């Protein structure tokens, strides 16, 4: 097995803790959970679950593209929601726009009591290089 590659991407949101934007091993790419953060960690999160989900997905797109990948390479996603019952349907409506109906990754969605920066949604991904 080759050594893992730890990716930190210029222009991606500043990590809120000690982690890499993604780690790659044997063609598998593990993308750290993204919030609706901007490059400036002092920038406020967008208001509302729809806006937070869009920004979160766009942050994930940025990381994927920085690695030469796209949403079509995603095989698994995990979604974390702090207001599960309230936000589940609206988050799903936004999330679904990023994947074709016949090629959606496996997914887990979990209700949690808190996320960094008081975010309402965080999403992480696993992708596979072709």
N, CA, C and O of each residue as an XYZ file, in Angstrom:
520
protein
N       0.841     -1.176      0.000
C       0.000      0.000      0.000
C       0.887      1.239      0.000
O       1.846      1.331      0.765
N       0.557      2.178     -0.857
C       1.310      3.426     -0.903
C       0.900      4.331      0.260
O      -0.163      4.156      0.855
N       1.746      5.282      0.566
C       1.462      6.220      1.654
C       0.292      7.118      1.287
O       0.121      7.461      0.118
N      -0.506      7.501      2.260
C      -1.604      8.423      1.976
C      -1.073      9.799      1.562
O       0.030     10.204      1.929
N      -1.893     10.489      0.795
C      -1.586     11.852      0.363
C      -2.542     12.768      1.110
O      -3.756     12.566      1.082
N      -1.991     13.774      1.777
C      -2.782     14.708      2.557
C      -2.907     15.994      1.759
O      -1.909     16.662      1.485
N      -4.131     16.341      1.387
C      -4.388     17.495      0.516
C      -4.880     18.705      1.317
O      -5.855     18.622      2.064
N      -4.182     19.824      1.141
C      -4.643     21.134      1.628
C      -4.733     22.012      0.392
O      -3.734     22.207     -0.300
N      -5.906     22.540      0.105
C      -6.140     23.261     -1.138
C      -6.205     24.762     -0.916
O      -6.973     25.248     -0.086
N      -5.397     25.484     -1.663
C      -5.443     26.945     -1.616
C      -6.817     27.413     -2.085
O      -7.341     26.926     -3.087
N      -7.386     28.351     -1.360
C      -8.685     28.896     -1.727
C      -9.867     28.156     -1.133
O     -11.002     28.620     -1.242
N      -9.622     27.009     -0.502
C     -10.701     26.272      0.161
C     -10.954     26.914      1.526
O     -10.096     27.629      2.043
N     -12.126     26.663      2.110
C     -12.392     27.215      3.438
C     -11.294     26.841      4.431
O     -10.777     25.724      4.412
N     -10.952     27.778      5.283
C      -9.935     27.556      6.299
C     -10.462     26.519      7.289
O     -11.567     26.674      7.808
N      -9.687     25.460      7.559
C     -10.142     24.459      8.529
C     -10.408     25.082      9.899
O      -9.687     25.976     10.343
N     -11.449     24.594     10.550
C     -11.798     25.084     11.880
C     -11.147     24.218     12.964
O     -11.351     24.452     14.155
N     -10.364     23.218     12.548
C      -9.677     22.307     13.457
C      -8.461     21.749     12.712
O      -8.280     22.053     11.533
N      -7.627     20.945     13.369
C      -6.442     20.403     12.706
C      -6.777     19.203     11.802
O      -6.801     18.061     12.262
N      -7.031     19.470     10.529
C      -7.317     18.410      9.561
C      -6.939     18.856      8.163
O      -6.719     20.041      7.912
N      -6.866     17.889      7.251
C      -6.638     18.147      5.833
C      -7.985     18.275      5.140
O      -8.992     17.759      5.627
N      -8.004     18.969      3.998
C      -9.255     19.048      3.232
C      -9.661     17.673      2.702
O     -10.845     17.354      2.602
N      -8.657     16.870      2.366
C      -8.928     15.512      1.888
C      -7.685     14.660      2.109
O      -6.568     15.169      2.189
N      -7.904     13.362      2.204
C      -6.815     12.398      2.288
C      -7.102     11.330      1.244
O      -8.225     10.845      1.113
N      -6.054     10.978      0.503
C      -6.194     10.026     -0.600
C      -5.315      8.807     -0.334
O      -4.160      8.929      0.072
N      -5.889      7.630     -0.573
C      -5.153      6.379     -0.414
C      -5.687      5.356     -1.404
O      -6.880      5.051     -1.423
N      -4.786      4.835     -2.224
C      -5.142      3.768     -3.172
C      -6.322      4.140     -4.068
O      -7.151      3.284     -4.380
N      -6.408      5.393     -4.481
C      -7.484      5.840     -5.371
C      -8.765      6.249     -4.663
O      -9.693      6.755     -5.294
N      -8.818      6.032     -3.358
C      -9.968      6.467     -2.556
C      -9.663      7.844     -2.019
O      -8.550      8.100     -1.560
N     -10.637      8.734     -2.069
C     -10.459     10.105     -1.600
C     -11.508     10.388     -0.525
O     -12.712     10.334     -0.775
N     -11.015     10.689      0.676
C     -11.871     10.957      1.830
C     -11.877     12.463      2.052
O     -10.866     13.052      2.435
N     -13.022     13.075      1.807
C     -13.135     14.524      1.871
C     -13.736     14.917      3.213
O     -14.826     14.486      3.588
N     -12.987     15.745      3.916
C     -13.395     16.203      5.237
C     -14.751     16.892      5.168
O     -15.074     17.558      4.185
N     -15.526     16.727      6.208
C     -16.814     17.390      6.299
C     -16.672     18.886      6.099
O     -15.812     19.533      6.696
N     -17.523     19.414      5.256
C     -17.530     20.840      4.972
C     -18.759     21.480      5.589
O     -19.840     20.895      5.646
N     -18.550     22.698      6.048
C     -19.628     23.554      6.524
C     -19.894     24.599      5.448
O     -19.326     24.537      4.357
N     -20.743     25.540      5.755
C     -21.034     26.634      4.831
C     -20.066     27.793      5.049
O     -20.426     28.953      4.845
N     -18.845     27.482      5.463
C     -17.822     28.494      5.734
C     -17.268     29.054      4.445
O     -17.330     28.429      3.386
N     -16.723     30.258      4.566
C     -15.995     30.858      3.464
C     -14.507     30.733      3.711
O     -14.081     30.130      4.696
N     -13.720     31.299      2.822
C     -12.272     31.274      2.971
C     -11.859     32.030      4.226
O     -10.890     31.651      4.884
N     -12.562     33.069      4.557
C     -12.319     33.847      5.770
C     -13.146     33.221      6.893
O     -14.376     33.256      6.852
N     -12.485     32.658      7.877
C     -13.214     31.956      8.937
C     -14.084     32.886      9.784
O     -14.936     32.417     10.538
N     -13.876     34.194      9.668
C     -14.716     35.140     10.414
C     -16.003     35.471      9.662
O     -16.916     36.076     10.224
N     -16.074     35.076      8.400
C     -17.263     35.343      7.588
C     -18.452     34.594      8.180
O     -18.336     33.405      8.478
N     -19.594     35.260      8.357
C     -20.751     34.560      8.931
C     -21.291     33.491      7.969
O     -21.150     33.602      6.751
N     -21.907     32.467      8.541
C     -22.550     31.439      7.726
C     -23.798     32.032      7.087
O     -24.423     32.925      7.659
N     -24.165     31.543      5.906
C     -25.409     32.026      5.292
C     -26.603     31.667      6.176
O     -26.541     30.723      6.964
N     -27.673     32.416      6.041
C     -28.855     32.163      6.862
C     -29.814     31.209      6.164
O     -30.081     31.340      4.969
N     -30.320     30.259      6.916
C     -31.301     29.304      6.398
C     -30.643     28.032      5.911
O     -29.522     28.054      5.403
N     -31.348     26.920      6.068
C     -30.784     25.617      5.707
C     -30.526     25.494      4.217
O     -29.550     24.857      3.819
N     -31.375     26.086      3.377
C     -31.140     25.999      1.936
C     -29.822     26.678      1.575
O     -29.005     26.095      0.863
N     -29.605     27.897      2.053
C     -28.376     28.637      1.752
C     -27.154     27.938      2.346
O     -26.100     27.884      1.713
N     -27.294     27.406      3.555
C     -26.168     26.678      4.153
C     -25.842     25.429      3.347
O     -24.670     25.118      3.135
N     -26.858     24.715      2.899
C     -26.616     23.492      2.139
C     -25.964     23.814      0.806
O     -25.035     23.117      0.396
N     -26.425     24.852      0.120
C     -25.804     25.243     -1.151
C     -24.331     25.561     -0.931
O     -23.480     25.053     -1.662
N     -24.012     26.385      0.053
C     -22.621     26.765      0.296
C     -21.780     25.553      0.689
O     -20.631     25.432      0.265
N     -22.343     24.662      1.491
C     -21.646     23.436      1.875
C     -21.334     22.590      0.644
O     -20.212     22.109      0.486
N     -22.327     22.409     -0.227
C     -22.113     21.610     -1.441
C     -21.114     22.290     -2.375
O     -20.314     21.612     -3.020
N     -21.153     23.598     -2.454
C     -20.188     24.309     -3.297
C     -18.772     24.197     -2.720
O     -17.803     24.127     -3.476
N     -18.646     24.180     -1.408
C     -17.336     23.945     -0.804
C     -16.838     22.543     -1.135
O     -15.658     22.352     -1.426
N     -17.732     21.573     -1.091
C     -17.358     20.206     -1.473
C     -16.968     20.150     -2.944
O     -15.999     19.479     -3.300
N     -17.705     20.844     -3.801
C     -17.365     20.893     -5.221
C     -15.949     21.476     -5.408
O     -15.164     20.964     -6.206
N     -15.638     22.539     -4.674
C     -14.325     23.169     -4.770
C     -13.219     22.171     -4.433
O     -12.217     22.089     -5.143
N     -13.400     21.417     -3.356
C     -12.403     20.426     -2.964
C     -12.300     19.333     -4.026
O     -11.199     18.967     -4.438
N     -13.435     18.815     -4.466
C     -13.421     17.787     -5.511
C     -12.691     18.286     -6.754
O     -11.812     17.598     -7.273
N     -13.044     19.468     -7.231
C     -12.414     20.006     -8.439
C     -10.924     20.238     -8.235
O     -10.132     20.035     -9.155
N     -10.535     20.662     -7.037
C      -9.124     20.857     -6.737
C      -8.329     19.571     -6.808
O      -7.105     19.597     -6.940
N      -9.015     18.453     -6.721
C      -8.376     17.138     -6.806
C      -8.607     16.482     -8.164
O      -8.256     15.319     -8.367
N      -9.200     17.233     -9.092
C      -9.475     16.686    -10.418
C     -10.653     15.735    -10.443
O     -10.722     14.855    -11.301
N     -11.580     15.899     -9.515
C     -12.748     15.035     -9.416
C     -14.020     15.868     -9.477
O     -13.970     17.098     -9.487
N     -15.156     15.188     -9.519
C     -16.454     15.844     -9.513
C     -17.431     15.007     -8.708
O     -17.079     13.945     -8.196
N     -18.659     15.491     -8.598
C     -19.675     14.757     -7.848
C     -19.948     13.376     -8.455
O     -20.417     12.476     -7.760
N     -19.661     13.212     -9.728
C     -19.865     11.903    -10.361
C     -18.917     10.837     -9.810
O     -19.140      9.647    -10.033
N     -17.873     11.237     -9.102
C     -16.918     10.289     -8.520
C     -17.246      9.939     -7.066
O     -16.578      9.101     -6.460
N     -18.269     10.580     -6.514
C     -18.638     10.363     -5.112
C     -19.404      9.052     -4.981
O     -20.361      8.801     -5.713
N     -18.967      8.218     -4.033
C     -19.630      6.937     -3.809
C     -20.379      6.885     -2.477
O     -21.246      6.035     -2.272
N     -20.032      7.811     -1.573
C     -20.675      7.802     -0.262
C     -20.674      9.201      0.315
O     -19.722      9.959      0.125
N     -21.750      9.548      1.025
C     -21.862     10.841      1.690
C     -22.441     10.630      3.086
O     -23.232      9.719      3.331
N     -22.016     11.507      3.983
C     -22.630     11.550      5.312
C     -23.059     12.988      5.556
O     -22.297     13.932      5.347
N     -24.298     13.127      6.003
C     -24.878     14.440      6.269
C     -25.193     14.509      7.759
O     -25.761     13.579      8.332
N     -24.816     15.619      8.369
C     -25.071     15.844      9.783
C     -25.943     17.092      9.904
O     -25.590     18.151      9.383
N     -27.072     16.972     10.586
C     -28.012     18.078     10.757
C     -28.262     18.331     12.236
O     -28.481     17.395     13.005
N     -28.229     19.590     12.628
C     -28.518     19.926     14.024
C     -30.011     20.114     14.281
O     -30.459     20.015     15.423
N     -30.781     20.382     13.234
C     -32.243     20.532     13.351
C     -32.876     19.524     12.389
O     -33.488     19.895     11.387
N     -32.713     18.248     12.716
C     -33.032     17.165     11.786
C     -34.458     17.250     11.244
O     -34.649     17.337     10.031
N     -35.433     17.227     12.100
C     -36.829     17.210     11.642
C     -37.182     18.477     10.867
O     -37.900     18.419      9.869
N     -36.685     19.597     11.319
C     -36.990     20.880     10.687
C     -36.307     21.048      9.327
O     -36.886     21.627      8.408
N     -35.082     20.544      9.199
C     -34.263     20.846      8.017
C     -34.120     19.718      7.010
O     -33.629     19.944      5.904
N     -34.533     18.514      7.363
C     -34.280     17.342      6.518
C     -34.808     17.503      5.092
O     -34.058     17.291      4.139
N     -36.050     17.864      4.925
C     -36.646     17.964      3.584
C     -35.986     19.055      2.748
O     -35.680     18.843      1.575
N     -35.766     20.216      3.349
C     -35.162     21.323      2.598
C     -33.711     21.008      2.227
O     -33.279     21.320      1.117
N     -32.961     20.396      3.137
C     -31.589     20.004      2.823
C     -31.591     19.005      1.673
O     -30.799     19.132      0.739
N     -32.480     18.008      1.736
C     -32.554     16.994      0.678
C     -32.850     17.615     -0.687
O     -32.280     17.193     -1.693
N     -33.723     18.599     -0.730
C     -34.073     19.243     -2.000
C     -32.844     19.893     -2.630
O     -32.652     19.803     -3.842
N     -32.018     20.540     -1.825
C     -30.791     21.154     -2.342
C     -29.775     20.077     -2.703
O     -29.221     20.096     -3.802
N     -29.528     19.155     -1.805
C     -28.550     18.080     -2.000
C     -28.823     17.312     -3.299
O     -27.898     17.017     -4.056
N     -30.075     16.998     -3.548
C     -30.453     16.195     -4.719
C     -30.072     16.858     -6.034
O     -29.852     16.162     -7.025
N     -29.988     18.183     -6.068
C     -29.629     18.895     -7.302
C     -28.191     18.620     -7.738
O     -27.851     18.873     -8.893
N     -27.361     18.122     -6.872
C     -25.946     17.917     -7.173
C     -25.637     16.529     -7.735
O     -24.513     16.271     -8.165
N     -26.626     15.637     -7.734
C     -26.421     14.269     -8.215
C     -27.560     13.862     -9.141
O     -28.722     14.127     -8.834
N     -27.249     13.219    -10.274
C     -28.338     12.728    -11.117
C     -29.135     11.644    -10.385
O     -28.583     10.896     -9.577
N     -30.420     11.569    -10.673
C     -31.310     10.642     -9.968
C     -30.860      9.190    -10.090
O     -31.136      8.384     -9.202
N     -30.174      8.846    -11.174
C     -29.761      7.458    -11.370
C     -28.322      7.192    -10.930
O     -27.793      6.110    -11.183
N     -27.678      8.168    -10.272
C     -26.282      7.979     -9.846
C     -26.009      8.694     -8.524
O     -25.034      9.433     -8.390
N     -26.872      8.463     -7.570
C     -26.686      9.092     -6.263
C     -25.836      8.195     -5.374
O     -26.002      6.975     -5.377
N     -24.918      8.802     -4.606
C     -24.063      7.990     -3.736
C     -24.851      7.386     -2.577
O     -25.933      7.858     -2.228
N     -24.286      6.333     -1.990
C     -24.837      5.824     -0.739
C     -24.756      6.958      0.266
O     -23.862      7.801      0.179
N     -25.678      6.990      1.222
C     -25.694      8.135      2.133
C     -26.252      7.765      3.492
O     -27.139      6.921      3.622
N     -25.707      8.423      4.496
C     -26.228      8.373      5.849
C     -26.539      9.801      6.255
O     -25.770     10.711      5.946
N     -27.649     10.013      6.939
C     -28.001     11.345      7.434
C     -28.283     11.207      8.928
O     -29.108     10.397      9.352
N     -27.579     12.014      9.709
C     -27.594     11.862     11.154
C     -27.985     13.179     11.821
O     -27.487     14.241     11.448
N     -28.866     13.106     12.798
C     -29.170     14.264     13.623
C     -28.148     14.362     14.743
O     -27.882     13.378     15.433
N     -27.576     15.541     14.925
C     -26.551     15.754     15.949
C     -26.937     16.950     16.817
O     -27.790     17.753     16.438
N     -26.310     17.060     17.971
C     -26.670     18.161     18.868
C     -25.881     19.432     18.591
O     -26.270     20.506     19.051
N     -24.796     19.338     17.859
C     -24.036     20.545     17.567
C     -22.984     20.311     16.503
O     -22.498     19.193     16.330
N     -22.633     21.376     15.788
C     -21.575     21.364     14.777
C     -20.697     22.595     14.999
O     -21.124     23.563     15.627
N     -19.495     22.553     14.492
C     -18.591     23.698     14.581
C     -19.270     24.938     14.003
O     -20.073     24.852     13.074
N     -18.932     26.080     14.570
C     -19.432     27.381     14.128
C     -20.959     27.498     14.206
O     -21.546     28.376     13.574
N     -21.592     26.627     14.969
C     -23.052     26.604     15.097
C     -23.747     26.392     13.754
O     -24.858     26.872     13.533
N     -23.079     25.671     12.869
C     -23.679     25.340     11.569
C     -24.868     24.422     11.772
O     -24.971     23.732     12.787
N     -25.763     24.419     10.798
C     -26.931     23.535     10.831
C     -26.688     22.269     10.020
O     -27.373     21.265     10.215
N     -25.698     22.311      9.092
C     -25.413     21.156      8.244
C     -23.915     21.024      8.020
O     -23.204     22.018      7.878
N     -23.451     19.786      7.991
C     -22.092     19.433      7.597
C     -22.196     18.179      6.746
O     -22.982     17.280      7.044
N     -21.398     18.123      5.684
C     -21.430     16.972      4.779
C     -19.997     16.553      4.483
O     -19.154     17.390      4.161
N     -19.723     15.256      4.592
C     -18.433     14.724      4.149
C     -18.677     13.703      3.042
O     -19.788     13.199      2.880
N     -17.631     13.407      2.288
C     -17.760     12.544      1.114
C     -16.622     11.540      1.028
O     -15.533     11.753      1.562
N     -16.904     10.443      0.345
C     -15.868      9.517     -0.098
C     -16.016      9.421     -1.607
O     -17.106      9.176     -2.123
N     -14.909      9.616     -2.305
C     -14.907      9.530     -3.774
C     -13.882      8.477     -4.197
O     -12.988      8.116     -3.431
N     -14.029      7.998     -5.418
C     -13.108      6.994     -5.975
C     -12.611      7.520     -7.313
O     -13.394      7.889     -8.188
N     -11.298      7.544     -7.447
C     -10.731      7.934     -8.746
C     -11.064      6.890     -9.791
O     -11.070      5.694     -9.501
N     -11.346      7.349    -11.034
C     -11.651      6.363    -12.093
C     -10.411      5.543    -12.470
O     -10.487      4.674    -13.339
